[in-house]
Amino acid sequence: MYKVGEFAFDYQRAELGHQGQVKKLEPQINELLKLFVENPGQLVTKEQIIHLLWPNRIITDDAFRAVIKKLRRALGDSAKEARYVRTLPLKGYILIAEVSVLPSKATPSIHLRYRLLSIVALILLVLFYLFSGETVIEPKLEALTKVAGSEVSPSFNSKLNHLLYSHRAEKDDYLQLYTKSLESGEITQLTFGEANFANAYFSYDGSKIAFTRSTATTSDIVIADYSPQTGLTNYDTLPQAVSSQRYLQSWRANGQGLYLSDAKKPLTPQGIWYYRIDNQTLQNITSPGGNGGGDYFARESHNGRWLAVLRNSDSQSHELLIQHLASGELSHIALLPKAFNRLVWQRDDESILLSSFHSDFAQYDLSVYELHTIELDIPYLNDVFYGCGKHCFYARQHNGNYLDLQYLANPFSENSVSHFGFHTQLGAQDFPIMDKVSDKTYFVTKQYGRTELIAADRQMNRVLHTFPRDSDFSALQLDTEGRKLAGIVDGRLFVFDLEKDAIEFLTTSLEQVSTPVWASNLDHLHYARLEHGSPVIYRYELDTQTTIREEVDHFAKIKVSSSETLLLDDALQVWYQKDGKKRFLTTLQSASSNRWLMRGEWLYYTTRKENLAYLERVNVYTGAIETQFLAKNRYRLNFDLSADAEVMLAVRSLLAQSDLVKIEY
């Protein structure tokens, strides 16, 4: 913690304290102030700042000046009468305020003082409202749809005053498109048939609708004319060369084309594309590099001037990018504190609303280059799809109960198994693991406000560890003796010692890791680390706490015997290796070690073809592949098998009751 002039700066908390007030700093401003604090009285060049905040990016001068302006505003400083940050024309900037490191003993007391003063200020504010007759306004929620079942993929057209959404009443029903007039309340079904119709968007003038139509064997992007009187007419399907391996994103404001994004692929960042309808041409808009997932969401402003893009630049970094379409310049870059997955432009095109799956909301104001979080304590609210005013938006709210765990007989088993049942509880349960030594089951559960690692037996559930509510798990594995769990949460590999009830993180947030697999040696854990776009297998030795680099261009290796190994390469191809010779077996859909496992001479793995889920297995010696149908509309395919492969524990998708709602705050 530092004293910077009259301020107390806590980099770890991203906080700036002054006269009893504590303000949160945006991630970019926090990093910029740290750069100045570490170089007090020294020249900090524009190039240094750009390298820190926008590595490998080309930005506009406006975007650069905006972060300097925001830092000065946070410090109560100005360029003309600088007391903190002085500009040296054509050279850079100098922090001229006095900087000192606050003693570690003082840190808690300083925080306590600020907190106490803040509490006093809050009490005074509440008393002011009580005695002035004013009331604090609570967020107001109004249901826009009240239909039994689930509404997803919402869109809204203000000119028509119509909602557009996909709906199904039961889990195994097909998704069909519906519209609802908010003026008359009339609901109209637009599609019928044995296919899922989803990801539908009104064109900006409301005359057309674009949507995705998918079956077990095909997936198409379709454009149709729309009117409230006739519904959908004049269907036009995009060429397969365009729609194959791409997702529909949104319309161009002028209605002349569509924005698409690349489908997710291992080791390949997603990019944004523009498809022009009249001449059927496809143009690449963004092509990000790095180790992140890339650009996964795009929306054009109503006036057609700006394109906003959400980017995952590495395992834990997300950005909002805003491009000026006429010039092609990247005018705004904002680091995001959360993994927001959806955005909409407000009607005035001066601000953007963002939402995450975990009920986080924020607003970015273009005029001042600032991101503000929106504090709403409304559970299971996500998918913002329309901005209806300065403090108003439309979104989707569900009941939070969308995943359960299900015991069932292995579909390949020839024996009669009576071990059936469910782990049914509120929230969403995922990453199931059966202890091969005891009758315990381990899994992750998400409920509003928290994410928990659970150990369950026939009598009770026990919480092993509680994580923040927006924690993102990508793996969970148990060693063969049931002593330790290994997992990946928020991109970091950890080991949980079940005997000591202790968690230890083995990697940092800066690394990108996947596919933890326990070796037959109980003190060895293998995992893959992404390096220069390729996976590299590492072995972590728990007894010596050392990490050893082992195999390049592979996600995992599994010992079948002392002379036999299975290898999962960077193309998700599985190879059988013996005596230095390799033989191809099959291709997986995911590198996740919760999607595949070995039992006997079979490698089991889950696959999905459109909305149908399957369990498949390949014999490592003969290469024979067998397939069994699991379920319809199952989107989480993590599973485990008992030691004898007779019982399967799978994730079961539920129909989460949901409605579209209007929020005023």
ABEGO torsion letter per residue (X at the ends): XBBBEABBBBAAAGBBBBGGBBBBBBAAAAAAAAAAAABBGBBBBAAAAAAAABBGBBBBAAAAAAAAAAAAAAAGBBAABBAABBBBBGAEBBBABBBBBBBAAAAAAAAAAAAAAAAAAAAAAAAAAAAAGBBBBBBBBBBABBBBEBBBGBBBBAAAGBBBBBBBABAABBBBBBBBBAAAGBBBBABBEBBBBBGBBBBAAGABBBBBBBBAABBBBBBBBBBAAAEBBGBBBBBAAAABGBBBABBBAAGABBBBBBBBBBGBBBBBBBBBAAAGBBBBABBBBEABAEBABBBBBAAGABBBBBBBABAABBBBBBBBAAAGBBABBBBBABBBABBBBBAAGABBBBBBAAGBBBBBBAAAGBBBBBBBBBBGBBGBABBAEABBBBBBBBAGBABBBBBBBBAABABBBABBEBBBBBEBBBGBBBBAABABBBBBBBBBGBBBBBBBBAABBBBABBBBAABBBABBBBBAAGABBBBBBGGBBBBBBAAAGBBBBABBAABBBBGBBBBABAABBBBBBBBGGBBBBBBBBAAAGBBBBABBGBABBBBABAABBBBBBAAGBBBBBBGGBBBBABBBABABAAABBBBEABBBBBBBBEABBBBBBBBAAAGBBBBBBABBGBABABBBBBAAGABBBBBBBBBBBBBBBBBBX
